[in-house]
């Protein structure tokens, strides 16, 4: 609203009377979040205050509220993020004053006492500058103003807080003296707020006056809880008795008991037969085919003799050597030996085989897996 008025844009406002109007299907089709504001334009709908504010500022070619130069536009974006953090603690006391949140006067007092410190950088800035970014009004000024005003009739900060921020008061007086602001709110906007904080003593006195009533309520709640527990115990006893009664069958006969025993015996017999058949089935043995390289030291090494030695001396349960034995050239006259073995996974580990071969340190430099496939 501030930006539209400052830019002189023709905007038609429509206000809601009750929050239930924001949850109708018609409104949710405009804003699925069910919140205001929402801007309806010829080219579509916009929601979120920041988005609408920047859109209005971009429509105006005279005031340049988003900044006149690229560096000024960048500063607007930078300061906007910082201002959000600095002004975030103002929402709670403002909502309390407007009746939008249950009042907690001690909390409100603590927050209001922190505001001069959180606005300290702004206060120093307004000592030198007319607006947030020098001599030119931007959306930063309008954002700050929207956070400070209260019901469009005055600053929500108490006078005792505003006295600590004289430069902020001067800035607000300048904003409120402009024609666009007077057209929107008239000239009744005041920097002085008659709101006075409740002292902690008064708050404690009010709390103590409620204490007997609170104790009476707590005592009543304890009695109600005790009676509920007793009711639950009684209900459990009744349920247990009903279950025991359900187990008793007055019409049961000896023949039925015999039939039940026969069925159980038949089940046990079938289970034993199934387990015996399963035990007779041959177990699937998991095997792997491993092709590996053996590297030596000498160019003229006798690889055929080494291959025969490995197949003869390296043997264990679950290991079968394949007939495939290759001598593969590497480079510069060097070669390597390539063998293939079939191993049972549960019995043989490749590292165990390699360890036996690499024990011949004078002939073998290393063993490395080339391919590993399930057989």
C-alpha positions as CSV (number, residue, x, y, z in Angstrom):
1,X,0.0,0.0,0.0
2,X,2.8,2.4,0.9
3,X,4.7,1.8,-2.4
4,X,1.6,2.0,-4.5
5,X,0.7,5.4,-2.9
6,X,4.2,6.7,-3.1
7,X,4.4,5.9,-6.8
8,X,0.9,7.2,-7.5
9,X,-0.3,3.9,-9.0
10,X,-4.1,3.4,-9.5
11,X,-4.7,0.5,-7.2
12,X,-8.2,-0.6,-6.0
13,X,-8.1,-2.1,-2.5
14,X,-10.4,-4.8,-1.3
15,X,-10.3,-5.7,2.5
16,X,-11.6,-8.9,4.2
17,X,-13.9,-8.9,7.2
18,X,-13.1,-12.3,8.6
19,X,-10.3,-14.8,8.3
20,X,-12.7,-17.4,7.2
21,X,-12.9,-15.5,3.9
22,X,-9.2,-16.4,3.3
23,X,-10.0,-20.1,3.4
24,X,-12.7,-20.2,0.7
25,X,-12.1,-22.1,-2.5
26,X,-12.3,-18.8,-4.5
27,X,-9.5,-17.1,-2.4
28,X,-7.3,-20.2,-2.2
29,X,-7.4,-20.4,-6.0
30,X,-5.7,-17.0,-5.9
31,X,-3.3,-17.7,-3.1
32,X,-2.9,-21.4,-1.9
33,X,-1.4,-20.2,1.3
34,X,-4.6,-18.5,2.3
35,X,-2.9,-15.3,3.4
36,X,-2.9,-11.6,2.3
37,X,-1.9,-9.6,0.5
38,X,-2.8,-10.8,-3.0
39,X,-2.4,-8.5,-6.1
40,X,-4.6,-9.2,-9.2
41,X,-3.1,-7.9,-12.4
42,X,-4.0,-8.2,-16.1
43,X,-1.2,-10.7,-16.5
44,X,-1.7,-12.8,-13.5
45,X,-1.7,-13.0,-9.7
46,X,1.0,-12.1,-7.2
47,X,1.3,-12.7,-3.5
48,X,3.9,-12.1,-0.7
49,X,4.4,-8.4,0.4
50,X,8.0,-8.2,-0.8
51,X,7.1,-9.5,-4.3
52,X,4.2,-7.0,-4.7
53,X,6.3,-4.1,-3.3
54,X,9.1,-4.7,-5.8
55,X,6.6,-5.1,-8.6
56,X,5.0,-1.7,-7.9
57,X,8.5,-0.1,-7.6
58,X,9.5,-1.5,-11.0
59,X,6.3,0.0,-12.6
60,X,7.3,3.5,-11.6
61,X,9.9,5.3,-13.8
62,X,10.0,8.6,-11.8
63,X,10.7,7.7,-8.2
64,X,13.1,4.7,-8.7
65,X,12.2,3.1,-5.4
66,X,14.2,0.0,-6.2
67,X,17.3,2.2,-6.8
68,X,18.6,4.5,-9.5
69,X,21.8,2.8,-10.4
70,X,23.0,-0.8,-10.4
71,X,25.0,-0.4,-7.2
72,X,22.1,1.3,-5.5
73,X,19.8,-1.6,-6.5
74,X,22.3,-4.0,-5.1
75,X,22.4,-2.1,-1.8
76,X,18.6,-2.1,-1.6
77,X,18.7,-6.0,-1.9
78,X,21.5,-6.2,0.6
79,X,20.0,-3.9,3.2
80,X,16.5,-5.6,2.7
81,X,17.9,-8.9,4.0
82,X,19.6,-7.3,7.0
83,X,16.5,-5.2,7.8
84,X,14.4,-8.4,8.0
85,X,16.7,-9.8,10.7
86,X,16.8,-6.5,12.6
87,X,13.1,-6.0,12.6
88,X,12.0,-9.6,13.2
89,X,11.9,-9.1,17.0
90,X,9.4,-6.2,16.6
91,X,6.6,-8.5,15.3
92,X,5.7,-10.0,18.7
93,X,5.1,-6.8,20.7
94,X,3.3,-5.2,17.7
95,X,0.9,-8.1,17.4
96,X,0.2,-8.0,21.2
97,X,-0.7,-4.3,21.0
98,X,-3.0,-4.9,18.0
99,X,-4.7,-7.7,19.8
100,X,-3.5,-10.4,17.4
101,X,-1.6,-12.3,20.1
102,X,-2.2,-12.9,23.8
103,X,-0.3,-10.2,25.8
104,X,2.8,-11.2,27.8
105,X,3.9,-7.9,29.3
106,X,7.2,-9.1,30.7
107,X,8.1,-10.5,27.3
108,X,7.0,-7.3,25.6
109,X,9.1,-5.2,28.0
110,X,12.2,-7.3,27.3
111,X,11.8,-7.0,23.5
112,X,11.1,-3.3,23.5
113,X,14.2,-2.7,25.6
114,X,16.3,-4.5,23.0
115,X,14.9,-2.5,20.0
116,X,17.2,0.6,20.4
117,X,20.3,-1.7,20.2
118,X,18.9,-3.6,17.2
119,X,18.1,-0.3,15.3
120,X,21.5,1.2,16.4
121,X,22.9,1.1,12.9
122,X,19.8,2.7,11.4
123,X,20.0,5.4,14.0
124,X,23.6,6.2,13.1
125,X,22.7,6.1,9.4
126,X,19.9,8.7,9.8
127,X,22.2,11.0,11.6
128,X,24.0,11.5,8.2
129,X,21.4,10.6,5.7
130,X,17.8,11.8,4.9
131,X,16.8,8.3,3.9
132,X,18.1,4.8,4.3
133,X,20.4,5.1,1.2
134,X,21.3,8.8,1.3
135,X,19.1,11.5,-0.3
136,X,16.8,9.2,-2.2
137,X,13.8,7.3,-0.8
138,X,13.7,3.6,-1.6
139,X,11.6,0.5,-0.7
140,X,13.9,0.2,2.3
141,X,12.3,3.3,3.9
142,X,8.8,2.0,3.2
143,X,9.6,-1.4,4.6
144,X,10.9,0.2,7.8
145,X,7.9,2.4,8.0
146,X,5.5,-0.5,7.6
147,X,7.2,-2.3,10.5
148,X,6.9,0.8,12.8
149,X,3.4,2.0,12.2
150,X,0.5,0.8,14.4
151,X,-3.0,0.7,13.0
152,X,-2.2,3.6,10.6
153,X,-2.4,6.1,13.5
154,X,1.0,6.1,15.2
155,X,4.3,4.5,15.8
156,X,3.8,1.3,17.9
157,X,7.0,2.0,19.9
158,X,6.4,3.7,23.3
159,X,7.6,7.3,23.7
160,X,10.3,6.1,26.1
161,X,11.8,4.0,23.4
162,X,11.5,6.6,20.7
163,X,13.3,9.2,22.9
164,X,16.4,6.9,22.5
165,X,16.1,7.1,18.7
166,X,16.0,10.9,17.9
167,X,17.3,10.4,14.3
168,X,14.7,7.8,13.6
169,X,12.0,10.3,14.8
170,X,13.4,12.9,12.4
171,X,13.2,10.4,9.6
172,X,9.6,9.4,10.4
173,X,8.6,13.1,10.6
174,X,10.0,13.6,7.1
175,X,8.2,10.6,5.7
176,X,4.9,11.6,7.2
177,X,5.1,15.2,5.9
178,X,5.0,14.0,2.3
179,X,1.8,14.4,0.2
180,X,1.4,10.7,-0.6
181,X,1.4,9.8,3.1
182,X,-1.1,12.6,4.0
183,X,-3.5,11.4,1.2
184,X,-3.3,7.8,2.6
185,X,-3.6,8.5,6.4
186,X,-4.3,12.1,6.8
187,X,-2.2,14.2,9.2
188,X,-3.1,12.4,12.4
189,X,-0.1,10.0,12.4
190,X,1.7,10.5,15.7
191,X,5.2,9.6,16.8
192,X,4.0,9.3,20.5
193,X,2.4,6.1,21.6
194,X,0.3,6.3,24.8
195,X,0.9,2.6,25.4
196,X,2.6,2.1,28.8
197,X,4.3,-1.1,29.8
198,X,2.9,-3.0,32.8
199,X,5.5,-3.2,35.6
200,X,6.8,-6.6,36.7
201,X,5.4,-6.0,40.2
202,X,1.9,-5.5,38.8
203,X,2.2,-8.5,36.6
204,X,3.3,-10.7,39.7
205,X,0.4,-9.3,41.7
206,X,-2.0,-10.2,38.9
207,X,-0.5,-13.7,38.8
208,X,-0.8,-14.2,42.6
209,X,-4.5,-13.2,42.5
210,X,-5.1,-16.1,40.1
211,X,-3.0,-18.6,42.1
212,X,-5.9,-19.9,44.4
213,X,-8.1,-20.4,41.3
214,X,-5.2,-22.2,39.5
215,X,-4.6,-24.5,42.6
216,X,-8.3,-25.3,42.8
217,X,-8.3,-26.2,39.1
218,X,-5.2,-28.3,39.4
219,X,-6.7,-30.2,42.4
220,X,-9.8,-30.9,40.4
221,X,-7.7,-32.2,37.5
222,X,-5.8,-34.5,39.8
223,X,-9.1,-35.9,41.2
224,X,-10.4,-36.4,37.7
225,X,-7.2,-38.2,36.6
226,X,-7.3,-40.5,39.7
227,X,-10.9,-41.4,38.9
228,X,-10.1,-42.1,35.3
229,X,-7.2,-44.4,36.3
230,X,-9.6,-46.3,38.6
231,X,-12.2,-46.6,35.8
232,X,-9.5,-48.0,33.5
233,X,-8.4,-50.6,36.0
234,X,-12.0,-51.7,36.6
235,X,-12.5,-52.0,32.8
236,X,-9.4,-54.1,32.4
237,X,-10.5,-56.5,35.1
238,X,-13.9,-56.9,33.4
239,X,-12.2,-57.5,30.0
240,X,-9.9,-60.2,31.5
241,X,-12.8,-62.0,33.1
242,X,-14.7,-61.9,29.8
243,X,-11.7,-63.4,28.0
244,X,-11.4,-66.2,30.5
245,X,-15.1,-66.9,30.2
246,X,-14.7,-67.0,26.4
247,X,-12.1,-69.7,26.6
248,X,-14.5,-72.0,28.4
249,X,-16.8,-74.0,26.1
250,X,-19.7,-75.6,28.0
251,X,-20.7,-77.7,25.0
252,X,-17.2,-79.2,24.4
253,X,-17.0,-83.1,24.4
254,X,-14.2,-85.6,24.8
255,X,-14.5,-86.4,21.1
256,X,-13.7,-82.8,20.1
257,X,-10.6,-82.9,22.3
258,X,-9.5,-86.1,20.6
259,X,-10.1,-84.5,17.1
260,X,-8.0,-81.5,18.1
261,X,-5.1,-83.8,19.2
262,X,-5.3,-85.8,16.0
263,X,-5.1,-82.6,13.9
264,X,-2.0,-81.4,15.8
265,X,-0.3,-84.8,15.4
266,X,-1.0,-84.6,11.6
267,X,0.5,-81.1,11.4
268,X,3.7,-82.3,13.2
269,X,4.0,-85.3,10.9
270,X,3.6,-83.2,7.8
271,X,6.2,-80.7,9.1
272,X,8.7,-83.5,9.8
273,X,8.2,-85.0,6.3
274,X,8.8,-81.6,4.7
275,X,12.0,-81.0,6.7
276,X,13.3,-84.5,5.7
277,X,12.7,-83.9,2.0
278,X,14.4,-80.5,2.2
279,X,17.4,-82.2,3.9
280,X,17.7,-84.7,1.0
281,X,17.9,-82.0,-1.6
282,X,21.5,-81.4,-2.8
283,X,23.0,-78.1,-1.5
284,X,23.9,-75.6,-4.2
285,X,27.7,-74.9,-3.9
286,X,28.6,-71.3,-4.8
287,X,31.7,-71.2,-7.1
288,X,33.8,-68.5,-8.8
289,X,36.1,-68.5,-11.8
290,X,39.2,-66.3,-11.1
291,X,41.7,-65.3,-13.8
292,X,44.8,-63.7,-12.3
293,X,48.2,-62.4,-13.3
294,X,51.6,-63.5,-11.8
295,X,54.4,-61.0,-12.3
296,X,58.1,-61.8,-12.0
297,X,61.5,-60.0,-12.2
298,X,63.5,-61.3,-15.2
299,X,63.0,-60.8,-18.9
300,X,64.0,-64.4,-19.7
301,X,62.1,-66.0,-16.8
302,X,60.8,-69.6,-17.5
303,X,57.1,-68.9,-17.2
304,X,56.0,-72.4,-18.4
305,X,58.0,-74.0,-15.5
306,X,56.5,-71.5,-13.0
307,X,53.0,-72.3,-14.2
308,X,53.5,-76.0,-13.8
309,X,55.0,-75.5,-10.3
310,X,52.0,-73.4,-9.2
311,X,49.5,-76.0,-10.4
312,X,51.4,-78.9,-8.8
313,X,52.3,-77.4,-5.4
314,X,49.4,-75.0,-4.7
315,X,46.4,-77.2,-3.9
316,X,43.7,-77.2,-1.3
317,X,40.1,-78.4,-0.8
318,X,37.7,-76.5,-3.0
319,X,40.4,-75.4,-5.6
320,X,40.6,-76.7,-9.2
321,X,43.1,-75.4,-11.7
322,X,41.9,-74.8,-15.3
323,X,44.0,-75.9,-18.3
324,X,44.3,-72.3,-19.5
325,X,47.9,-71.0,-18.9
326,X,49.0,-68.0,-20.8
327,X,52.3,-66.0,-21.1
328,X,51.2,-62.4,-21.8
329,X,53.7,-59.7,-23.0
330,X,53.7,-56.4,-20.9
331,X,56.4,-54.0,-22.3
332,X,60.2,-53.8,-23.0
333,X,60.5,-57.6,-23.2
334,X,58.8,-58.2,-19.9
335,X,56.0,-60.7,-19.6
336,X,53.5,-62.1,-17.1
337,X,51.9,-65.4,-16.4
338,X,48.1,-65.7,-16.5
339,X,46.3,-68.6,-14.9
340,X,42.7,-69.5,-14.2
341,X,41.3,-71.4,-11.2
342,X,37.8,-72.5,-10.1
343,X,37.2,-72.1,-6.4
344,X,34.4,-72.8,-3.9
345,X,33.4,-69.5,-2.3
346,X,32.9,-71.0,1.2
347,X,36.2,-72.9,1.2
348,X,38.8,-70.9,-0.7
349,X,39.8,-67.2,-0.6
350,X,41.9,-65.7,-3.4
351,X,44.2,-64.0,-0.9
352,X,45.1,-67.4,0.6
353,X,46.1,-68.7,-2.9
354,X,48.1,-65.5,-3.7
355,X,49.9,-65.7,-0.3
356,X,51.2,-69.2,-1.1
357,X,52.4,-68.2,-4.6
358,X,54.0,-64.9,-3.4
359,X,56.0,-66.9,-0.8
360,X,58.4,-67.7,-3.7
361,X,60.0,-64.3,-3.4
362,X,62.9,-65.1,-5.8
363,X,60.5,-65.9,-8.7
364,X,57.3,-64.0,-8.0
365,X,56.9,-60.2,-7.6
366,X,53.1,-60.0,-7.2
367,X,49.7,-61.6,-7.9
368,X,46.7,-59.6,-9.1
369,X,43.1,-60.5,-10.1
370,X,42.4,-60.0,-13.8
371,X,38.8,-61.2,-13.9
372,X,36.4,-62.6,-11.2
373,X,33.1,-64.2,-12.3
374,X,30.5,-66.4,-10.6
375,X,30.6,-69.9,-12.0
